Amino acid sequence: MGKYILKRLGYMLVVFLILSLLMYLVYAMIPYDRARAEAENWKQVYKNDPVGFEAKYQELRKELGLDQNVFVRYLGWLGVMPINGQYQGIIQGDFGFSYVYDRPAQDIMVEPMKNTIFINIFATILGLGITIPLGIFCAVHRGGKRDTAVQVATIIGYSIPVFITSILFIWIFAILLGWFPVSGMKTPGSNFTGITKLLDEFKYMALPLIVMTATSLGGMTRYVRSSMIEALSMDCIRTARAKGLREKVVIYSHAWRNALIPIITLVIGWFLGIFSGSIMVENIFGLNGMGRIYINSLTAKDFEVVLLLQMFYVIIGLMGNLIIDILYGFADPRIRVNK
Amino acid sequence: MNKRILSLVLALVMLALCFVGCSNTQGNGDDTGADTSADTGVVSGEKNENKVIVGNVTELAGDFRWPGFGGSSAGAADQDVNGLITGYSTMETNQGGAYVWNDTVVKSHTEEENENGDLVVTVEINPGLLFSDGTEVKAVNYLAYVLAFSSPVSVNAGHTGMSGQAMVGYDSFAAYCGEDVEVAEDAEVVPTKEFAGIRLLGDYSFSLTISSAAGYYPYYFANTYGAITPYPLDLVLGEGVEVKDDGNGAYLTEAWYEKGADSTPEALTYVKSTHLTEARYDVTKYAFSGPYVISEWDEGTKECTLTINPNFAGNFEGQKPSIETIVYVKIVSETQLDQFKSGAVDILSGITGGADTQAALAAVDESNGKFAEVHYQRAGYGKLQFECDFGPTMFASTRQAIAYVLNTADFAQAFTGGYGTVVYGPYSPDFDMWTAVEDTIELTEYAYSVENAKQALIDGGWVYNSKGEDFVEGQTGVDAVRYKKLTAEEATDVNKAFVSVANTDGVEYKTVEVNGEYYMPLVINWFGTTPNDVTDMLAARLVGTDDVTAIGMVVRSVTGDFDKLLGEIYREESYGYGGTPTYGMFNLATGWNSAIYDYAYNWSLDPVYFGYSANKLFDEYDVAFPYDMTGEKLTYAEAVEASGDKLGMDYLSMAMVYNAKTVDEYNEWWGAYIERWNELLPDVPLYSNYYFDIYNAKIQNFETSPFWSPVDALLYCTIANAE
């Protein structure tokens, strides 16, 4: 197993390097001159001195490494080649700079990451807590009225874009009923502590949480249902029933385990998604999360932040695949990697 | 096992649901700010918490001490907070955007010209002014900032390092890197530790000498260089650094220039630059000089809470705040009105556009006096901006024709929903200079008229077809548009290569050569941003419409994002230019945040100033009668006579700030500048919209203006029935 993991980590490094190069090249190809944008900040300072302004622009190009070719810049970003005489890349712990926030890229992600994880943990637990039992229930009662009702509901939920659901829920629950705040993350100006603070945060997180949960129900429920239906039609299940096992044992002990393989892929994906924010939900509800940072950085062409985010998600994705492969073995001994 | 896991998951779900359910009940309790403020409007007569929640769609970044750090990219929300925590400047902007001396701070000041022709501004401040921590504000607190942010240490921290650039001796001081750094023999500037133009004259007095040699004096707004703000010494300088003056100018002691561990002779680094970087974002350690102090900054929720600074002595009018707490929060533009109505915020500012304004006013009308509004005309305007150095838009006749055919009055009505108007030049009706000249100034309104548009084109020489023959209306293909015969001077390589873009109808218009003469087609290559309602409305009125077709013009539209638009205007290499500009027209907006109106160098004929000009307009009058910076400073009447009443844009814009000495003189130049601008029309102003600020009526005396933001206004406000 250890050898397998090491081998996979080696592959991951190669994939990371290839993807990082491709992404770096994509952003380098976008027609945008960061040095020029930065130089504009200096225009008033050099109001009477256009020659000085041009010199400043060229200095900024050099500072940003834009006078080098894109491959040199990429290697500089990695930290294996010096830019302006200094090794300052991800190997050295320099993950880039946010020109919008005027701070190191990693610094601006700390608080949004906390918020995103906070809300996603609950959304994931709620989502899985509802969809798995519901999917199993529908599979067991396949073709019944309740199954049909759930199928209709989930297909509707699955089909409605999240921003429509968000606006609809805001209108119903925040504006008409007044149950929840329209947006925000805490009562403005409050200085609650302890449990009061937590409850206040839940009050503000409730509506986005409900939206995120509601919009995720459709897909997962249908997935669990179809996996369970397939598992319930297996010969071993028929054998189990023929042996006279109780139906609960047949469903939860035999069929469920056989249905787990495809579900594990999705469940792990959900948990990995804890780190990635929802662009729509965070923007509509004014949450300071990763999705908002991502879209803001893209819009502002703050590419070093975008690149860092994407590389982070690449690593999360690669690690997730590894975890999924290992978990497959636990769920189904037939596909353990060391056998 | 599975059963146990399932039970655990379900238990967690139940627990989470309980939290969510309970929290709603808790949230409506008496001690939660948002709901409380909603329920305690002035109508109810109940006691109101002495607190205001200000909403802004722009996010706070925590850059409150020195927003933008010397650059121009400061966030509007951060600047608002900075305005609340910063005070005691020697000069402040008033409600009309003009710089005025701060009588609360300044005991006396003099402005004298010295023997070198420099302006010496001497300031004595009142003793007894206090920072929020109780320490006294002295002259060194004013000078520390200018010195620190003129030194290479601040540049090392990412600042422009040019705070004192207008003062005598700046270059030498800015070149000084500490006594341990050797100066090259061939150095152009001899570094000095003293800043000659800044003098510490006593505990409460200092002087600033504005340099004439560097071109900062004479200058109409030169005294505004005397507008400096005090900061706590430990905030700016850290520990162990003093401001001194031995008679040759103020300076910072050597500890300021202590080198960092990674410093090399080729790339100097400084210990204090790290201090500046850290202090910039530190809102807890150092004192504040403004009416409020930051009591909490929550980076996670992007919310800033400010409480009153009891030591604040007042602004330029001696005004002190009475609202105890101001909470500044991020709101979402799509739902901001709902947040306001629910009481989550007390003030929404800058609402504009027909639908949004109507919704905001409806909320006020339906509130039974719980909400109120204040509005003002924006100091700025949305516009069509032209490139005036190539293509059809280089001719005033083309620009005028577009203005005539566009029907700007109707456009403004449609876009603003009636909550806006049209201006006929680059001014705000709230400018004092506009008030001074509005009865005498003569501006063309370019009222909608297809005939006038045609006539402008005919007068401008747009009378040919693609074969060099007379233009005939109603033709198709390349002859659907008028052509203009280019003079030898106009037939530049760029104009010879002029070609239409976005030829989706299969017709490509381009400059043609007929018998050795060049004829340019009347095609406007327009770049607009998207998504943008203005772009959409302009497209509906310009692209392929009957009016535009009738005058023999075609408008070709390409859309993209704002960075692309700026790239096209700057003609950046990275946008693929090889010296051939593409677009002649852009739609965007412009505005002013103070009444300092200075467009010097924007219309220069010198190509080196090309990047400073938004329009690249070179006025022929300036060729015949150019402005000479070193020449005699003529009065307006003298210049009119000398030029034969043909003063160009460059002359007028330069003389406005470099010749005028009095308000009346300035206004005279300014009026002439606006008239010439209106004639040449480098932009077509499309609309100048009204901005509406709506607020909870518990806030009393809330008055805003284009130059007086809600946070400025709050200094004068009280809360009705405050607790």
Chai-1 contact restraints between the chains, C-beta under 6 A:
chainA,res_idxA,chainB,res_idxB,connection_type,confidence,min_distance_angstrom,max_distance_angstrom,comment,restraint_id
A,P31,B,S574,contact,1.0,0.0,6.0,A-B,restraint_1
A,P31,B,Y575,contact,1.0,0.0,6.0,A-B,restraint_2
A,Y32,B,D563,contact,1.0,0.0,6.0,A-B,restraint_3
A,D33,B,E572,contact,1.0,0.0,6.0,A-B,restraint_4
A,D33,B,S574,contact,1.0,0.0,6.0,A-B,restraint_5
A,R36,B,E572,contact,1.0,0.0,6.0,A-B,restraint_6
A,N41,B,G71,contact,1.0,0.0,6.0,A-B,restraint_7
A,N41,B,S72,contact,1.0,0.0,6.0,A-B,restraint_8
A,N41,B,S73,contact,1.0,0.0,6.0,A-B,restraint_9
A,V45,B,T160,contact,1.0,0.0,6.0,A-B,restraint_10
A,V45,B,M162,contact,1.0,0.0,6.0,A-B,restraint_11
A,N48,B,G215,contact,1.0,0.0,6.0,A-B,restraint_12
A,P50,B,V608,contact,1.0,0.0,6.0,A-B,restraint_13
A,P50,B,Y609,contact,1.0,0.0,6.0,A-B,restraint_14
A,Y101,B,A61,contact,1.0,0.0,6.0,A-B,restraint_15
A,E111,B,E299,contact,1.0,0.0,6.0,A-B,restraint_16
A,E111,B,G300,contact,1.0,0.0,6.0,A-B,restraint_17
A,F122,B,A16,contact,1.0,0.0,6.0,A-B,restraint_18
A,I125,B,L12,contact,1.0,0.0,6.0,A-B,restraint_19
A,L126,B,V13,contact,1.0,0.0,6.0,A-B,restraint_20
A,G129,B,V9,contact,1.0,0.0,6.0,A-B,restraint_21
A,G129,B,L10,contact,1.0,0.0,6.0,A-B,restraint_22
A,G129,B,V13,contact,1.0,0.0,6.0,A-B,restraint_23
A,I175,B,D338,contact,1.0,0.0,6.0,A-B,restraint_24
A,W179,B,N24,contact,1.0,0.0,6.0,A-B,restraint_25
A,V182,B,T335,contact,1.0,0.0,6.0,A-B,restraint_26
A,V182,B,D338,contact,1.0,0.0,6.0,A-B,restraint_27
A,V182,B,Q339,contact,1.0,0.0,6.0,A-B,restraint_28
A,V182,B,S342,contact,1.0,0.0,6.0,A-B,restraint_29
A,S183,B,V332,contact,1.0,0.0,6.0,A-B,restraint_30
A,S183,B,T335,contact,1.0,0.0,6.0,A-B,restraint_31
A,M185,B,T301,contact,1.0,0.0,6.0,A-B,restraint_32
A,K186,B,T301,contact,1.0,0.0,6.0,A-B,restraint_33
A,T187,B,T32,contact,1.0,0.0,6.0,A-B,restraint_34
A,T187,B,G33,contact,1.0,0.0,6.0,A-B,restraint_35
A,T187,B,A34,contact,1.0,0.0,6.0,A-B,restraint_36
A,P188,B,G33,contact,1.0,0.0,6.0,A-B,restraint_37
A,P188,B,A34,contact,1.0,0.0,6.0,A-B,restraint_38
A,P188,B,I53,contact,1.0,0.0,6.0,A-B,restraint_39
A,P188,B,V327,contact,1.0,0.0,6.0,A-B,restraint_40
A,P188,B,V329,contact,1.0,0.0,6.0,A-B,restraint_41
A,G189,B,G33,contact,1.0,0.0,6.0,A-B,restraint_42
A,G189,B,T305,contact,1.0,0.0,6.0,A-B,restraint_43
A,G189,B,V327,contact,1.0,0.0,6.0,A-B,restraint_44
A,S190,B,G33,contact,1.0,0.0,6.0,A-B,restraint_45
A,L199,B,S23,contact,1.0,0.0,6.0,A-B,restraint_46
A,L199,B,Q26,contact,1.0,0.0,6.0,A-B,restraint_47
A,F202,B,F19,contact,1.0,0.0,6.0,A-B,restraint_48
A,F202,B,V20,contact,1.0,0.0,6.0,A-B,restraint_49
A,F202,B,S23,contact,1.0,0.0,6.0,A-B,restraint_50
A,K203,B,S23,contact,1.0,0.0,6.0,A-B,restraint_51
A,K203,B,N24,contact,1.0,0.0,6.0,A-B,restraint_52
A,K203,B,G27,contact,1.0,0.0,6.0,A-B,restraint_53
A,A206,B,V20,contact,1.0,0.0,6.0,A-B,restraint_54
A,Y252,B,N2,contact,1.0,0.0,6.0,A-B,restraint_55
A,G286,B,K330,contact,1.0,0.0,6.0,A-B,restraint_56
A,G286,B,V332,contact,1.0,0.0,6.0,A-B,restraint_57
A,N288,B,K302,contact,1.0,0.0,6.0,A-B,restraint_58
